[in-house]
Amino acid sequence: MASNESRGPLANLTNVQTPQSCVVDYNSSSPNMSMQRGLMAAFDSVVHDTPSNSTNYTDYYSDIGDQIYSCQHCGAMFWLDERVNKSSGVRNPKYSLCCSHGKIKLSPTNIPPLAIRQLFFNQDQKSTHFLKNIRSFNNMFCFTSMGGKIDRTINNGSAPPTYRLHGQNFHLMGSLLPQSGERPKEDDSTTTLHREIVKDIKDALDENNVLVKIFRMAKTQMESNHRADIKIKLIGKRNKDARTYNLPQVGEVAALIVGNLDPNMGERDILVESKAGHFQRITKLNPAYLPLQYPLLFPYGEDGYRDDIQFSNVEGRSSNARSKLSPTKYFSFRLQDRFNEISTLLYARRLFQQYLVDAYTNLESGRLVYIRTHQKSLRCESYKCLTDALTRGEVDPTAQGKRIILPSSFTGGARYMVQNYQDAMAICR
């Protein structure tokens, strides 16, 4: 607990009885230490300025310490209470939420271009306006749209902003050109500051983003030959190892198709036509799924999740063990704050909220697809609700429909709720 109001955010960094390999030194000159110190100081000032009816400072501010511990394998920063074995001491804490004890090794996050980096981390008027409206700026440059319905009625008070999504979530992509009689949407802001930010982002993406470059190439081809049928194929397979640091090249990410359809289209490739007349749903297994939606978080167009990412110690694993990274493990690794890395994702504010909701709905969608396609292995036909229907004489399949049974292991399902309720009643008995 905090002892008095003069306590600073770094007060408990002294006299820590832990080895230096597991403790983060906040006094070092690491690239993101100044930003983190600024955030911690800002948080501390907000806490001190929070109005309260209590005269005791400790009544509303509980200090659990600072994020001074790190994973010995990947360097992710944690609090002490996040260690795997709570009964162990503080000298050598172990963490598994980040890299599963060194089994996951991915390339470090790329340092963003200077213009975008300044918009994220400069403490000036331009950066403040950008971070306050970061979702609007991202939507201005993204290639896909969210398929779920965003609840815009919840942020109507003075509470912290919340991002809430209804319905099934997926990403949609349109055509290269608008339909006949329609005009592309344009930014109608008239403020000088807003236009300066838009220009900075546009110039940075034009110079660095491989997805932007391929769309610019398509635009040049259509302007030079109006009769040519131009298409873009976003390639779904990569030849390079996803664990190594490689900035993407245009030829590896996408290809221009002039005329007839490419016969070598893969099932995960995305085809963007000149005038499709409809939106197409983007597969989650395409490496460009996240970069297309979040160009500000992936300014180089680098790959997001890939289903061919291997664990770092595949050779020593058994034949029945999983050898490739799951989406859950990928997002768990990328969402960690690391001592020597600059991650714009963690400082993206409302865009970070959207990214988290998007990632969570993708994981839940994957679990539901697995349950739907593995009903036999889950032995769902033996569940009581269906056998009861047969005993009542309801043998007409049209009356039953195609039932997808959610097992009790699916969090939030009906059987999950009933099982937890029965467990709770048994404890209270």
C-alpha angles and dihedrals in degrees: 000000000000111000101205143350094263091068111121128214093254097043097110095053091091126089095014109166098210133107116268092239090069100037125080115228106218091187093066125103096246115155095253101032094094090052092049093047089052092050092048092049091049091050091049092051091049091052092050092047095048109116116236137171090220120095092202113084093206093059093080106017118067113182113209092176132258131297093262101137125085139192111261091219108045103009096241111161121237144166118252094249090059092069118121099240109043091189093060122094130254098255098086112007119186125218129192105170093088112041104356093248095315098315092117120062118171131168116271118262113271118250104247122238115281096254094052092042091055091050090055102042110021112103098219137108094271093052092047092053091046095051092045091055099028095129090054092050091048092050089051092061104028120113097212137044131225115257097204124085113255116218104228096173097073098073097066102115142047096279121112112283117270130199113211126175130194130200130009114335123221139137123253129199128196132200131289093252132036120250121270111287094019127105126212115256116259135198108261098189115127101190116113093221092054093050091049091055092048090051092049092051093044094051093047094050093044090055101041114018114092092200091055090048093054091049089049089052090052090050091052091049093050092048092051095045115027094181097054118103103230122195134174121219114201103205115232099197129064129200097204127081111264092214094066126081108254125150107222122255124216094243092053096050106039145358135208117236119199116192122342125032118277109254090210095067112146125215091249097044118111118222116203111194129200095244113003099161092218142053120258126212116242119225115240091222094066110103090226093058095101099032090055092056099037110038091158091058094041101037094165094048089245118171123275121202118348124189092218097065107126127213113252095243102041092137094066097044125101120256092250095051121099110264101185133064118260122218089250092057091045095054092042089056097045096046094063124102112233130199100234101032133086110218115185088188093072092049097046094099109192092013087055088055091052091048092052093049090046092051093047094050090049091054092048091047090053091051092050092049090052092051092048093051096042102049092126095051089048088052091228093159089072094059115122099243094063096043089051090055091054093049089054089057097253098143097144106109092205090062092053100042123195105312121202107200117208112211121227090255091070106097113235096016124129094254090047090054094046092048093051091046091052091047090051092049090049091054092049093048 
